[in-house]
Amino acid sequence: MEDINDCIDELHKQLGKGKIQRGYRAILEYMLFLQSYLKKQYKDYSFPGTFYHGHMDMSYFAFIPSSFIGKGLKIAIVFNFEAFRFEIWLSGYNKEIQKKYWEYFKEKIVEGFYIPDTIKGYDSIVEDHIDIQNFDKEETTEELVKRIEIFVKKIEKDINSL
């Protein structure tokens, strides 16, 4: 097992270079921008809660399309720092709702999306992953919005058939 002091020393060295802080701040600022952008563009989405900054594991915000109201579901837009990618998650308000919908989706073929093998230790039911090739605010926003729209439409279609 790695000595925690070695980890702290390495963190201190890397932070001393200044790039980690600038990169981390840029990701958080972008996520806040994206949340604001979606609020303006999608008036039928509600945005409960606040932006979660995380602990350099993930940062996220959630929204609820009007078609999800009453179903106990929400969409989370996540930046996964370890995988270094954006993720779109279908999540439940609680574990009971999550389990109900996860059991439904695990029996379906949801092409292009990831369904965890278990919900133990997971907060998502269905996921889409968007890797960052070259971070450009406009291109990234265009790609994310396109993928969010596809994801929401596919999930809406599936849950409305329940």
N, C-alpha and C positions, 0 to 999 in steps of 0.2 A: 504494500500500500504506500502511495506517495505521501511524503511528509507535507503537512499543511503549510509549514513554514517555507518550503521550497515553492509551493504554489503561490503563496503570498508574495514572495520575493520576485517570482516571474511576473505576476500581475503588476507589481510596482515598476519593474523594468519596462514592461510594455506600455503602461500608462504614462511613463516618463517620456515616451516618444511622441505622445499627443495624438496619434492617428486613431487610436481606438475611440477616444472621446468624440472626435470629429465624426467618425463613421457612425457611431452609436447615435449621436445627436441627429445626424442626417436621416437615419432610418426612422427615429421617433418623429421628427418633424414631417417626414413624408407620410407616415401613418396618420398623423393628425390632419394633414392636408387631405388625404384620401377620405377620411371620415367626413370632413367638412364638404368635400366635393360631392360625395354620395348623398349627403343630407340635402344639398341644393338641387341635385339632379333627380332624385327619387323621392318625391313628396309623399308617396304611398308607403314608404319605409319608416318605421319608428326606430329610434335609437335610444334604447333604455341604458341606463348605467353610464359609466364613464370609460375613458380610455385607460387601459391597463398597461403601464410601462414595463412591468416585469422585472426580472432579476437577471437580465442577459440570457434568459432561456427563451422567452417569447414575449411579445407585445401584441395586444389585440384590442379590437372593439367589436361590438355586436350590433346587429340590426334585425328588425323583424319585418319582412314583407307583409303587406296587409292580408294576403291570402293565408298566412301562417297564424294569424290571430285566433286564439281559442284552441290551438293545437299543442301549445306548450313547446314550440320549436323556435329557434333563432338561427341566424347565420353569424358566424364569427369570421372576421378577417384577421388573420394571424401572421405575424412575422416570426418564423422559427429561426432563432439565432444559430442553433447547432447545425441544422440542415442548411442554413442560410438561404431561405426561400420564403415566398409568400404562400400561405395556405388559406383555403376557403373551407370552412367547416359547417356542416349541419350539426347543431347541438340541441339538446333538450334542456328545459328549465331545471330538471332534476333527474336523478338516476332512474327513476321509474319510467318517466317519459322516454329517456334515452334508450333504455332497454327495449321498450315497446317498438320504437321505430328502428332500432338497430336489428332486432329480430326480423322485422319486415324487410329491410334493405339487404341483409346478409343472404336472404333467399333469392334475391333478384340479381340479374346481371346489370350492373350500372356501369356501362362502358365508359372508360376514361377516368373513372373516379376510384378512389381507394376506400375500402371499408375495412376497419380494423378487425382482426381475428377475434378480438374480445373487447368488451367495454371496460374491463377491469384495468384501471389506471389510465383510461382514455376519457376525454371529454367530447370527442367527436363521434358522430354516427357515420357520416360519409365525408370524404375530403377530396379536394382538388389541390394539386401542388403546382406552383409556378416558380421555376428556378430563375434566378437573376443571372443573365448573361453579361449585360452591360447596363448599369443603372442610368437611365435617362428618364427624367420625370414624366415627360409627355408620353414617350413610348411605353413606359412601365404602367402609367395610368390607363392608357388605351388598352393594353393587354389585360390588365387586371379587371377593368370594367367589363370588357368583352367576356372574360371567363366567369365573372360574377353573374352576369346576365344569363349565360348558358347554364350555370350551376343552379341558379334560382329557378329558372324555367323547368329544368329537368326534375328537380325536387318537387316543385309545385305540381307538375303533371303526375308524378308518382304518388304523392300523398293525397291528391284529390281523387285518385282511383281506389283509395282504401275504403 
